[in-house]
């Protein structure tokens, strides 16, 4: 997924934010032209379930449990007719399983009552569903419906601040606004995946792999570390 790279020329000393964005986007466009969610799903309903379950949990863990969950509850109607206790048995290995089981059942019931059993295609409507926040709604509209959006999870938040794409952003919303301002609209959705995958496999929280990173020439964090005695 990630290409290896040699030592890159250091041109970041006086780099503007515009140049940094341009360099980062250009590198990913060339080296990762395809970037997609690692969640497994077959339709917007399954994607919505998976993203709700993935909150503060790994995609790998979610993908382990969703095949059985989807088989047991293949439609909003089937899930809405169930209860928290039954759903819990399928999701108990994810984080916060009690809350998520409750939210899934309530979400399905609201899909039936308010949206004719269809997953809505707007962030505003999605955020009315139990268990769905701004990030989850952005993921669904972006991945399921191809609507430009910038979901900000922990990886996007961390990587954006480290590289210097955002400056002193304190909240995911601040980060989202800054990224949306500087990334072309038609690249927003794939840029979301670029940043997630980079944070998941290279720019990790505790020990970022700076020496293996191919965008370090654009990175504020790497530049600052390089200045340390």
N, C-alpha and C positions, 0 to 999 in steps of 0.2 A: 504493500500500500504506500509506503513511504520510501522515496529514493534515497540512496546514499549520496553524500556530497563531499567534495574536497574543501580545504580551507578556502573561504571566500574572501574576496578583497574587502577591506574595511573602508566603507564610504559613508558611514553613518554619523560621523562626528558632528556634522553641521546639517544633518538631514531635517527637512521640514516634515510636518505631519502629512502633508499632501504627498510628498515623495515617499514617505514610509508606506502609506496606504497603496500607492501605485506599485511599489516594489513587491509588497506582500501579495497583492492580488495577482500581479503578473507571474510571480513564481508559482502560485497554486494553479493558475490557469494553464500553465505549461506542463506542470508536473503532476497535477491531480485534476484532470479535466472532468472526471466522474467522481463525485462524492455524495454518498447517500446515507440515510439512517441505517444503523445496524440492528434496529428492531425488526422482527419478522411479523409481517401482517399481510392480509389479502384484500382488505377493503377499509374504508374510513372508520367503520365501527371497531374493527380489530385494532387499528392504529390508535384510536382514541383510548381504548382499554389499555394498550401497551404503554402509552405515554403516561397515563395516570399511574400505572404500576411502577414506572421507571423513576418517579420522583424519589430522590435520595436513595436510589437503588441502581444497580448496574444493568445495562442492557442485556448482558450475558445471563444474569439471573432471571430477568423477565422472560427472555426467550426460552428458558428451560421450562417454565411453568405454563406459558400461554397455549401450547398445542392442546393440552388436556382441557384447559379453561375454554378455549374456543370451540372445542368439540362438544363440551357440555352445554355451552350457551352460545350457539351460533348466530343468534339474532337478538336485537334489542327486546323483542317480545319474550324470548326465552329467559333472558337475564332479568327482565322486569318481573317475571312471574316467580322468580326465585326469592331468596332471602339472604341476609348477611351471613348467617351461620353456614349455609350451603356453599356460598362463594368463598368464605374464609378457608375452607378445606383445600381449595385450589391455589390460594394466594398466600398461605401462611408462612412461606419461606421468604417472602419479600419484606422490606422494611414497612413498618406500620400496617400490618395486615388487617387489623380490625377496622381502622378508619378507611382503608382502601376498599375492603369488601363492602362496607356500608355505602361508600361513595359510588361504587360501580352499580349497585342495585338501584340507588336513587337516580343516578345518571340515566340508566336505561329507562326507568319509569318516566323521567322527564322527556326523554326523546319520544316516547310514545304519546305522552299527553300534550306536548307543546310543538313537536316537530314531525309528526306523522311517522315516527320511527326512523327518520333520517338524521344523520350527523350534519349539523348546520355548517355552512361554509364561511361564516363570518366570525371574527374574533369576539365581537360583542355578544353574539348569541352563544358561542361556546363557553364564554366565561360565566354564563348563567347556570351552567350545568354543575352539579355537585362534584367536587374534586378537581375542577378545571380552573387553573389560574392563567395568567397572561402567557407564561412560557409554554404551557401545554397547548393553549389555544393557537399560539403562533406556529407551533410544530405541526398541528393538524392542518391548518389552512395552507401552510407551505408545502408539506409533504403530500397530503392527500389531494389537495386541490390546485397546487401550483401557483398559489397566490404569494407574491413576494412578501417575506416577513423575516425578522431577525429574532428568533427565540434565544434568550440568554439563560443558559444553565451555568453551573459552577465552572465548567471548562471554558466556555466563551467569556465569562466574567474575568477569570484569572488570566487567560492568555491575552485578551485584549489589553488589560492593564499592564501586563508584563512587557509586551512588545512596545507599547506606547501608542496603540491605536486609540485608546481612551486615556484621559488624564484625570487622575483623582476621582474616578467614578465610584460613588459609594453604594449604589444600588443597581440591581439588574436593569431597572427602567432607565437610569441615567446612561448605562452602558448601551442599551438598545438604541436610545435616541442618538447617541454619538456615532454609533456604527451606521445607522440608517442615514445619517447626514452625509457620511463620507463614502459609503460604498454604493456603486450604481445599483439602481433598483433591480435590474435584471440579473444582478449577481448576488443579491442579498441571501437568497435561500441556500445557494451552494456555499457561500461564504460562511454561513452558519455551520455547515458540515465540515468545512475546512478547519475552522477554529476548534470545533469539538474533537475531531480526529487528531489534530495536532496536540491538543491538550491531553488527550487520552493516551497517546503513544509516544510523544516526544516531550512536550512542555508540561510534564507532570508536576503535581502540587509540591511534593517534598524534594524530589531530586530531578529537576529538569535536565534533559540530555542535551545540554548546550553544544557540546562538541560535535554531536551528531546532527544538529539542527541546521537545515539548509536555508533558513530565513534569519539566521543570527545577525547577518550584516544589516538588517533593518530593525534590530531589537534593542530597545532602551535597556532592558535588564542585562543583556549580555554586555553591552557597552559599559554599563556601570560596574559590573563584576570585573571586567577587564581592567578597569581603572584602579581597583583595590590593590594596595601594596602586597 
